[in-house]
Amino acid sequence: MGWLGAWLEETAAARAEAGLRRTLRPREADDPVVDLASNDYLGLARDPRVVEAAAAALRTWGAGSTGSRLVTGTTRLHADLEDALAAFTGSEAALVFSSGYTANLGAVTALSGRGALVVSDVAAHASLVDAARLSRARVEVARCADPAAVDAVLAARHEARALVVVDGVDSVDGAIAPLAELYAVCRERGAVLVVDDAHGLGVRGPGGRGTLAEAGLAGAPDVVLTATLSKSLGSQGGVVLGARAVTEHLVDAARPFIFDTGLAPAAVGAALAALEVVRAEPERVAALHAAAASVAASARAAAPGVDVPAPTAAMVPVVLGDPVVALTAAAACAEHGLRAGCFRPPSVPPGTSRLRLTARADLTADDLALVDQVLHKVLGPVASGP
């Protein structure tokens, strides 16, 4: 392989020494562990109603969508899901993509471009970062938790068009963006607010309608909402929601929409059924928050002095600092029957490697008791040090 093989070997060795090597670990269908690493926040991925809806869509429409959305990849089911998502979030229109990642790429690149400014949050998800880079717009990074910092960037711009892009709920620590304040800044400065609510839909707001609804901004004409169907809705895919003029523009201009195969019908059917469950059973949202509070209490009791913020969403971060320590702790949890997420650089800043424990609405009392036992076994030695 020449230089390629030597470079890959050297790079892999450096990652391994730093505790940053990743590996794939296939799970089994009957895996008996308590899972605190998945994003199935409302426990709908295996809900019989959701699974049966996916199977029914598969039988009706086939395994694939058969083409891009503009050719044959839009079924009646896709249109029904878009209508349902728009109604649930209080948006005028919705456009479904093949993933949340492509939804962000499509929205940001198609709404900005040369001659525009993109103000990207310092902690924005990788999909938003990549979208800003690919947009060909001028990009400024700001701390969107500080609306005054965003205001300063917007006030100094020379571009007529500007986007401010931020996660409604931070994917790592669950922090909620100050959307009402950011929106006020955007309105004053003539910018459009783009909110990725991947971790807020089904988790925050009235009945799980998301952070925009919680901030009283649902349906605002100069706000664009993106989300994934793979977390609270237990399926797969992504969506952009906003004014109808926005979604119509994306159909014409968003390359990740135009040149990508449409979302498979089974995923569409599953998401549609899951959305109906969320609408009919809002108590799932409350159950999720109760489970997150229980997991956080267990983590704090197991490791006094370790940084465990009060959860505001599904995730409970347990900041351990060193990536090797975090990786070792995750492996120890797995040995005791608990799957824990492990976040290391570049997913988090250096020195903040952590376990990310994600609660689910369907965790039982027995599940939470096991979580408590395992965290005490694993985090106790970490907290006491060498």
C-alpha positions as CSV (number, residue, x, y, z in Angstrom):
1,M,0.0,0.0,0.0
2,G,3.0,2.3,0.0
3,W,2.7,5.5,1.9
4,L,-1.0,4.9,2.6
5,G,-0.3,1.7,4.6
6,A,2.5,3.3,6.6
7,W,0.5,6.4,7.3
8,L,-2.6,4.4,8.4
9,E,-0.5,2.3,10.7
10,E,1.2,5.3,12.3
11,T,-2.1,7.1,12.7
12,A,-3.8,4.1,14.3
13,A,-0.9,3.6,16.7
14,A,-1.0,7.2,17.8
15,R,-4.8,7.0,18.4
16,A,-4.4,3.8,20.4
17,E,-1.7,5.3,22.6
18,A,-4.0,8.3,23.3
19,G,-7.0,6.0,24.1
20,L,-8.8,7.3,21.1
21,R,-9.1,4.2,18.9
22,R,-12.6,3.2,18.0
23,T,-13.9,-0.3,17.3
24,L,-17.3,-1.7,16.1
25,R,-19.0,-4.0,18.6
26,P,-21.9,-5.8,17.0
27,R,-24.8,-6.4,19.5
28,E,-27.1,-9.3,19.5
29,A,-30.9,-9.1,19.2
30,D,-31.3,-10.7,22.6
31,D,-28.5,-8.8,24.3
32,P,-29.4,-9.0,28.1
33,V,-27.6,-5.8,29.2
34,V,-29.4,-2.7,30.5
35,D,-28.7,-0.2,27.7
36,L,-27.8,3.4,28.7
37,A,-25.9,4.1,25.5
38,S,-28.7,4.2,22.9
39,N,-30.7,7.2,21.7
40,D,-34.0,5.3,21.9
41,Y,-35.2,7.9,24.5
42,L,-38.9,6.9,24.6
43,G,-38.4,3.2,24.2
44,L,-40.2,3.0,20.9
45,A,-37.7,1.2,18.7
46,R,-39.1,-2.1,19.8
47,D,-42.6,-1.0,20.6
48,P,-44.9,-3.6,18.8
49,R,-47.1,-0.8,17.3
50,V,-44.0,0.8,15.7
51,V,-42.5,-2.5,14.5
52,E,-45.8,-3.6,13.0
53,A,-46.2,-0.3,11.2
54,A,-42.7,-0.7,9.7
55,A,-43.6,-4.3,8.6
56,A,-46.9,-3.1,7.1
57,A,-45.0,-0.4,5.1
58,L,-42.5,-3.0,4.0
59,R,-45.2,-5.3,2.7
60,T,-47.0,-2.4,1.0
61,W,-44.2,-0.4,-0.5
62,G,-41.3,-2.8,-0.6
63,A,-37.8,-2.7,0.9
64,G,-36.6,0.5,-0.7
65,S,-38.0,3.8,-1.8
66,T,-36.7,2.9,-5.4
67,G,-35.2,6.3,-6.1
68,S,-34.6,9.9,-5.1
69,R,-37.4,11.9,-3.6
70,L,-37.8,13.8,-6.9
71,V,-38.2,10.7,-9.0
72,T,-39.9,7.7,-7.4
73,G,-38.7,8.0,-3.8
74,T,-41.7,9.9,-2.5
75,T,-44.6,7.7,-1.5
76,R,-47.9,8.7,0.0
77,L,-46.5,7.5,3.3
78,H,-43.7,10.1,3.1
79,A,-46.2,12.9,2.5
80,D,-48.3,11.7,5.5
81,L,-45.3,11.7,7.8
82,E,-44.3,15.2,6.7
83,D,-47.9,16.4,7.4
84,A,-47.9,14.7,10.8
85,L,-44.4,16.1,11.8
86,A,-45.4,19.6,10.8
87,A,-48.7,19.4,12.8
88,F,-47.0,18.0,15.9
89,T,-44.2,20.7,16.0
90,G,-46.5,23.6,15.0
91,S,-44.6,24.1,11.7
92,E,-46.1,25.1,8.4
93,A,-44.3,22.4,6.4
94,A,-41.8,19.6,6.7
95,L,-39.4,17.8,4.4
96,V,-38.1,14.3,5.2
97,F,-34.5,13.4,4.5
98,S,-32.6,10.1,4.7
99,S,-30.9,11.0,8.0
100,G,-30.6,13.8,10.5
101,Y,-27.1,14.5,9.2
102,T,-28.3,15.0,5.6
103,A,-31.2,17.2,6.9
104,N,-28.7,19.5,8.5
105,L,-26.4,19.5,5.4
106,G,-29.3,20.3,3.2
107,A,-30.8,23.1,5.3
108,V,-27.7,25.0,6.1
109,T,-26.0,24.7,2.6
110,A,-29.2,25.5,0.7
111,L,-30.1,28.5,2.8
112,S,-26.7,30.2,2.9
113,G,-23.9,29.9,0.3
114,R,-21.6,32.6,-1.1
115,G,-22.3,36.1,0.1
116,A,-23.9,34.8,3.3
117,L,-22.7,34.4,6.9
118,V,-23.2,31.3,9.1
119,V,-22.7,31.8,12.8
120,S,-22.1,28.4,14.2
121,D,-22.2,27.5,17.9
122,V,-18.9,26.5,19.4
123,A,-20.4,23.2,20.5
124,A,-22.5,22.5,17.4
125,H,-23.0,18.9,16.3
126,A,-20.6,17.6,13.6
127,S,-23.3,17.7,11.0
128,L,-23.8,21.4,11.5
129,V,-20.1,22.0,11.5
130,D,-19.7,20.1,8.2
131,A,-22.7,21.9,6.8
132,A,-21.2,25.3,7.6
133,R,-17.9,24.3,6.0
134,L,-19.6,23.0,2.8
135,S,-21.9,26.0,2.5
136,R,-19.3,28.3,0.9
137,A,-20.5,31.0,3.2
138,R,-18.3,33.0,5.6
139,V,-18.3,31.1,8.9
140,E,-17.9,32.6,12.4
141,V,-17.9,30.4,15.5
142,A,-19.6,31.9,18.6
143,R,-20.8,30.7,21.9
144,C,-24.5,30.6,21.4
145,A,-25.2,30.1,25.1
146,D,-24.2,33.8,25.2
147,P,-26.7,35.7,23.0
148,A,-24.6,38.9,23.4
149,A,-21.7,37.2,21.7
150,V,-23.9,36.2,18.7
151,D,-25.3,39.7,18.6
152,A,-21.8,41.1,18.3
153,V,-21.0,38.9,15.4
154,L,-24.2,39.7,13.6
155,A,-23.8,43.4,14.2
156,A,-20.3,43.5,12.6
157,R,-21.2,41.5,9.5
158,H,-21.3,42.9,6.0
159,E,-23.5,40.2,4.5
160,A,-27.2,40.7,3.8
161,R,-28.1,37.1,4.7
162,A,-27.1,35.3,7.9
163,L,-27.9,32.1,9.6
164,V,-27.4,31.3,13.3
165,V,-27.1,27.5,13.8
166,V,-27.4,25.8,17.2
167,D,-28.4,22.6,18.9
168,G,-31.6,23.0,20.9
169,V,-30.3,20.4,23.3
170,D,-26.6,19.8,23.4
171,S,-25.8,16.2,22.4
172,V,-23.1,15.7,25.0
173,D,-24.3,17.4,28.2
174,G,-28.0,18.1,27.5
175,A,-27.7,21.9,28.0
176,I,-30.7,23.8,26.6
177,A,-29.9,26.6,24.2
178,P,-31.4,30.1,25.1
179,L,-33.6,30.0,22.1
180,A,-35.9,32.9,23.0
181,E,-32.9,35.2,23.5
182,L,-31.2,34.0,20.4
183,Y,-34.4,34.5,18.4
184,A,-34.7,38.1,19.6
185,V,-31.1,38.8,18.5
186,C,-31.8,37.2,15.1
187,R,-34.9,39.3,14.6
188,E,-33.1,42.5,15.6
189,R,-30.2,41.7,13.2
190,G,-32.1,40.2,10.3
191,A,-30.8,36.7,10.7
192,V,-32.5,33.3,10.5
193,L,-32.3,30.9,13.4
194,V,-31.6,27.2,12.5
195,V,-32.2,24.9,15.5
196,D,-31.2,21.2,15.4
197,D,-33.6,19.6,17.8
198,A,-32.3,16.0,17.4
199,H,-32.2,15.6,21.2
200,G,-35.2,17.8,22.0
201,L,-38.0,16.3,19.9
202,G,-39.9,13.9,22.1
203,V,-37.9,15.1,25.1
204,R,-38.6,18.8,25.7
205,G,-41.6,21.1,25.4
206,P,-45.3,20.4,25.8
207,G,-45.9,16.7,25.1
208,G,-42.4,16.4,23.7
209,R,-42.9,18.9,20.9
210,G,-39.4,20.2,21.2
211,T,-37.4,23.2,22.4
212,L,-38.9,25.6,19.9
213,A,-42.4,24.9,21.3
214,E,-41.0,25.2,24.8
215,A,-39.6,28.6,23.9
216,G,-42.9,29.7,22.4
217,L,-41.3,29.9,18.9
218,A,-43.2,27.0,17.1
219,G,-44.1,28.1,13.7
220,A,-42.1,31.4,13.7
221,P,-41.5,32.3,10.0
222,D,-37.8,33.1,10.3
223,V,-36.9,29.9,12.3
224,V,-35.9,26.6,10.7
225,L,-36.1,23.4,12.7
226,T,-34.2,20.2,12.0
227,A,-34.5,16.9,13.7
228,T,-33.8,13.2,13.5
229,L,-36.3,10.4,13.4
230,S,-33.8,8.0,15.0
231,K,-33.9,9.0,18.6
232,S,-37.2,9.6,20.3
233,L,-39.1,8.2,17.4
234,G,-37.1,5.0,17.4
235,S,-36.8,4.9,13.6
236,Q,-34.4,6.4,11.1
237,G,-34.2,9.5,8.9
238,G,-34.3,13.3,9.3
239,V,-36.6,16.2,8.7
240,V,-36.4,20.0,8.1
241,L,-39.4,22.0,9.3
242,G,-40.3,25.6,8.7
243,A,-42.2,27.9,6.4
244,R,-43.5,26.2,3.2
245,A,-41.3,28.6,1.2
246,V,-38.3,27.1,3.0
247,T,-39.1,23.4,2.2
248,E,-40.0,24.3,-1.4
249,H,-36.6,26.0,-1.7
250,L,-34.9,22.9,-0.3
251,V,-36.6,20.7,-2.9
252,D,-35.0,22.9,-5.6
253,A,-31.6,23.5,-4.0
254,A,-30.6,21.0,-1.2
255,R,-28.2,18.6,-2.8
256,P,-28.5,16.0,0.0
257,F,-32.2,15.9,-0.8
258,I,-32.0,16.0,-4.6
259,F,-29.3,13.5,-5.1
260,D,-30.0,11.0,-2.3
261,T,-32.3,8.0,-2.3
262,G,-35.5,8.6,-0.4
263,L,-35.9,7.2,3.1
264,A,-37.0,3.6,3.1
265,P,-40.8,3.1,3.5
266,A,-40.3,0.9,6.6
267,A,-38.5,3.7,8.4
268,V,-41.2,6.1,7.3
269,G,-44.0,3.9,8.6
270,A,-42.2,3.3,11.9
271,A,-41.7,7.0,12.5
272,L,-45.3,7.8,11.7
273,A,-46.5,5.2,14.2
274,A,-44.0,6.4,16.8
275,L,-45.2,9.9,16.4
276,E,-48.8,8.8,17.1
277,V,-47.7,7.0,20.2
278,V,-45.9,10.2,21.5
279,R,-49.0,12.2,20.8
280,A,-51.3,9.7,22.6
281,E,-49.0,8.9,25.5
282,P,-47.3,12.1,26.7
283,E,-46.6,10.4,30.0
284,R,-43.6,8.8,28.3
285,V,-41.8,12.1,28.3
286,A,-42.3,12.4,32.1
287,A,-41.1,8.8,32.5
288,L,-37.9,9.7,30.6
289,H,-37.1,12.6,32.8
290,A,-37.8,10.6,36.0
291,A,-35.4,7.9,34.7
292,A,-32.7,10.5,33.9
293,A,-33.0,11.9,37.4
294,S,-32.7,8.5,38.9
295,V,-29.6,7.7,36.8
296,A,-28.0,11.0,37.8
297,A,-28.6,10.5,41.5
298,S,-27.0,7.0,41.3
299,A,-24.0,8.4,39.5
300,R,-23.5,11.2,42.1
301,A,-23.9,8.9,45.0
302,A,-21.4,6.4,43.4
303,A,-18.8,9.0,42.7
304,P,-18.9,12.1,45.0
305,G,-16.8,14.9,43.5
306,V,-17.2,13.7,40.0
307,D,-19.0,16.2,37.7
308,V,-22.5,14.9,37.1
309,P,-24.8,17.9,36.1
310,A,-28.5,17.7,36.8
311,P,-30.1,16.3,33.7
312,T,-32.3,18.5,31.5
313,A,-32.8,16.0,28.8
314,A,-32.1,12.2,28.4
315,M,-28.4,12.3,28.7
316,V,-26.5,12.1,32.0
317,P,-22.8,13.0,31.5
318,V,-20.3,11.6,34.0
319,V,-17.1,13.6,33.3
320,L,-14.0,11.5,34.1
321,G,-11.3,13.5,32.3
322,D,-8.8,11.1,30.8
323,P,-10.0,9.0,27.8
324,V,-8.4,5.8,29.0
325,V,-10.2,6.2,32.3
326,A,-13.5,6.7,30.6
327,L,-12.9,3.8,28.2
328,T,-12.0,1.5,31.1
329,A,-15.0,2.5,33.1
330,A,-17.3,1.8,30.1
331,A,-15.8,-1.6,29.6
332,A,-16.2,-2.3,33.4
333,C,-19.9,-1.3,33.2
334,A,-20.3,-3.8,30.2
335,E,-18.8,-6.6,32.2
336,H,-21.5,-6.0,34.9
337,G,-24.4,-5.9,32.5
338,L,-24.7,-2.2,31.8
339,R,-23.9,-0.6,28.4
340,A,-22.7,2.9,28.8
341,G,-21.7,5.4,26.2
342,C,-18.1,6.7,26.2
343,F,-17.3,10.1,24.7
344,R,-13.7,11.0,24.0
345,P,-12.0,13.7,21.8
346,P,-12.9,14.8,19.2
347,S,-16.5,14.3,20.4
348,V,-15.7,16.3,23.5
349,P,-12.8,18.7,24.4
350,P,-9.5,17.3,25.7
351,G,-9.6,16.6,29.4
352,T,-13.4,16.1,29.5
353,S,-13.7,12.4,28.4
354,R,-16.8,10.9,30.0
355,L,-19.4,8.3,30.3
356,R,-22.7,9.5,28.6
357,L,-25.5,7.6,30.2
358,T,-28.8,8.0,28.3
359,A,-32.0,7.3,30.1
360,R,-35.1,5.8,28.5
361,A,-38.8,6.0,29.3
362,D,-39.1,2.2,29.4
363,L,-36.4,1.6,32.1
364,T,-38.0,-0.5,34.8
365,A,-37.4,-0.3,38.6
366,D,-35.2,-3.4,38.3
367,D,-33.2,-1.8,35.5
368,L,-32.6,1.3,37.6
369,A,-31.6,-0.8,40.6
370,L,-29.0,-2.6,38.4
371,V,-27.7,0.8,37.1
372,D,-27.3,1.9,40.7
373,Q,-25.3,-1.2,41.7
374,V,-23.0,-1.2,38.7
375,L,-22.2,2.5,38.9
376,H,-21.3,2.1,42.6
377,K,-19.0,-0.8,41.6
378,V,-17.4,1.0,38.7
379,L,-17.3,4.7,39.7
380,G,-16.4,4.2,43.3
381,P,-12.8,3.3,42.6
382,V,-12.6,6.1,40.0
383,A,-13.8,8.7,42.5
384,S,-11.4,7.5,45.2
385,G,-8.4,7.7,42.8
386,P,-5.3,5.5,42.7
